[in-house]
Amino acid sequence: MGRNNRKRRTSMTTKVVAGSAALALGGGGLVWANFYASAHESNSGQNQVKAAAAQIATIQCPDVGQKLTNVPNGARNGVSTELANLDKQITEAYARLASTRQAQAGDPGFVQNAILGPLKEKRGATLDRIRINIQRAGGQVADLSQLAACTGVQAQPQTNAGQGGQQQNGGQQQGGQQQNGGQQQGGQQNGGQQQNGQGGNGPTAADFVDITKVQGNAQLGVGQNGLKANGGSGSRGVFITKCGTNGNKNHNTDNVIVAPGVSNGAHHLHDYVGNQSNDAFASDQELAGAQSTCQNQGDKSSYFWPVLRLQNGTQDFDQNKDGGGKEGNVGKILQASQAQIKFVGNKKGNVVAMPTALRIITGDAKAFVNGNANANVNWSCTGFENKVQLHDKYPICPQGSQVVRTTNFQSCWDGKNIDSANHRTHVAFVQADGSCANGFKAIPQLQVRLVYNVPAPKLQNGQVIQPYAVDTFPENIHKPITDHNDFINFFSTNLMNKMVKCINTGQRCQ
């Protein structure tokens, strides 16, 4: 079922900063050139300066949106637009970082003076507009100027790429992913420096692990908080909705939750199943009246997640588009072989109905630079899901096994709001005993399981050959910790009530 043929509104974003370095690939596609220090450079003074400069792998900026927990309704649209401007500024600064490696090698102060300094000035002006928006709407806001400065995150020497070891939940530490020794796509080099990944911005060999060498750490059905999502007491039913695997290729780089009215607000491509009218400009009325890929047309909810790509040297339809190849998201888009969507109950007691238009974001698309506070990632392989769940690595699956992405959403709701200023505080995960804190109400927990047929990457000489990776904001350089998932509830009242009854009475329904 195709998406509605609505005319797309005028884009509000500008192209990525001019001057981003590009390399021609077979087929005419362009990719960013993002070079890192070679592990084999000599110890001469000149090369030490060069290595130090080239090891600034990406840019880390405070996530302003997560700090704004109390924005008046009258300021929400203006603030959302300015937050999208902050994202665009970081994207442009990262493009400049990626395209000026030679200049950085000759001038240790180049990154600070030519990239981070100007970025701070732009962010300062935008933060001031955010303050004005909030105050004009009668709100109060703390001093935001301290959030203007960004820093460079250095690359770390790559060690033990692909080796086993205990993976901790959300175990990626701030700036702690290894950068050096990435894939040489097509063998292209520049002055002893090598690019990482097909798009020049990851992933690297250190982002992958042979799942057969990882110590078991998983419990079947465990959610982000370590609690079995469908426990042995309370509401034990399951409601399944079948919405397909995006076979009609419904994609865009918007995010109507965090950047309404802003084209390319996500800076990466999403798969959409369910609601077929979801883009940056969709109103709740349009979403409520849309077509759906779900078998039961009472479910017009939106389910969307970043696409998974195989970086095999080919290009997809968006190779020359914002959010796609222009921003380092390159390779063949992979369609899931399975997309299993279900809602389960609460360990402690009954669940209540979700309100219409409830928004839930789980995981953090910026977790590599933000830290793991909001990360919620589970990577595994078929046949290993009840043994190993990875959080900061992509799995290399054995022959006959498929890659699996599993997401368990927040299942406590404040009972009042369908969204919040930072898109998080109106929902929460359950506590260890299954109860909801702070007077929140238990709602059905959404669980999404995506399965992919992915050729296993090869690790050779500290490099990864033909890796796969999720789309990311450019500065998050395709790290697995950034995987995330989004949901907007548009179940009909009758079908939502059926779901609640099914779950609370311990049935299995669809």
Steps between C-alpha positions, in 0.01 A plus 500: 500500500665825386518814702263785426602709202507824694711782364798545725532847653799723435815382673614715794855368509805594301753276338798368692784748511669553168848366463442156656759275345361236270642195330352344190391140528414259223152600385555870547397529865677739735615425850656712769871466555556479873860402563651382826860461606678196364614252760830472315625859495853561621586679823649807337386832643317590183309175494416523869334838439322355200375200695383715791296720269355215296387316811217746565240249387179692553332790679330481837241764590265520799155365408294811566168328433548264793561795734171669414250316716254788551415681177159675482270363230503837329876478453525134394495558123754782508729310733477185285604702195799645683603158631494378141725794412746383766507155341559654158787708636667191646452316171666783309786521750556125477506526120773763532690281745482210255613704201798686649727222621805633316455847648461346846823304456694821435341709774426355847267793572296463183213300649449743786546818298329410174231254612420495872532874557261604221263219603487638854406845369219360284370286785509796738274702271260208460489435874412864553206463259387194697510707820297778338239251371453351845485832684254652252268207570519569872752234588824510693828356381841469658806653338554306177825666397702233681366251243650684203851355500578171327812287521690269271487129585833331435538167328628217715743228393309199376552192715347155506268571210248224464609317814260365755437630848222589737280773355346727761155655461560839343867433555632758252681776686519863398728524200619148571443328168812419301546685175829401346546229241168521319404348169688610190219514246662456163846537652490880492756677717624852556849573621521189715152549645214261434129555492250310708199340340360556155386852584817592683323528835485148639446238609841360595622150574474573874123544463458128419528182703474131412194406701621143543789635710290711737421373847126449553334797667135500396166402640225432250256790493714733710429868447717809531476492878596134536147390591316228314247696302225238528553374852352201678222698671294807429368547148644223284317530170651584161351708220660466156459744212626404154613802299753361252868577443476821294487314172358812336819691595338776703802703611583854601761683707246693709394450860159648572545437874820696562508729194144571384487718191871453421594297195803272562472561873645155573801526266464126441248276325212320673300193410127552558241229551141551603397860439578610145465879540779553750737779404616821666183685403236244600236623745325270743190533284693382193652211692159396634356490148794334327534165336686231692704198401369318807268210428250635751411847374406595853874541552615817327794541735843606375791265558833631372871433546829585323570287195773238501744517208756265354814696414601291200605783269160543337274802539129525559236749381611768748869506410482871409240607755503667840484242776640241259827504312551873558520431872700178494208255504595279209468146374217266414187542712402164646136405541429293809401141432278520809352789695321365804298756696324404820372651823543322834388558855638606835662271757326668790140544385257610231566752226289795388432623148751722325361842407455583133806669346732393783861540387781278629865514399724228637877490471713798405602582144786708646617252762857488374557868581232531771603203710281203574244645743217455249652219293273199452661266250490124457690334214518125460476212253230241449583201716682721753230738625446318828877492558657823375368853461754759384464869573808672359602251229357370175494120496677288241264206472603147402385345174125439499435757775341842446558840661231603751414846636264492801347801672286501814327834559418694816179369655412754770302815408438814706126471438469849349732586212540350155847658473745706703743780425796260475277217367597277792372608840132416434591129483740281695622145544362291785691461824675177595184352653292587194319797652480850356651781709370852564136412451552392139263242353600170338421485128557218250868467425587518130767254388647513147717219366668548161683218322738550205683280253842666511820361347744459787769772496861387491769629737840515333813673629306726732248597235142399435406398147143563378356602838137575573382789716195698606451849362605769747542872547833556320699583813391172664698314234280191469555366850271210600418670834300761305224262388155624600131460428195728482127449547187715470179335619204517265312186596126544480328516838335162441824328403695655788233381743521154346880505550468599866240232569710239321813585698326530836321165460813312395398428141693503172320716245548691176 
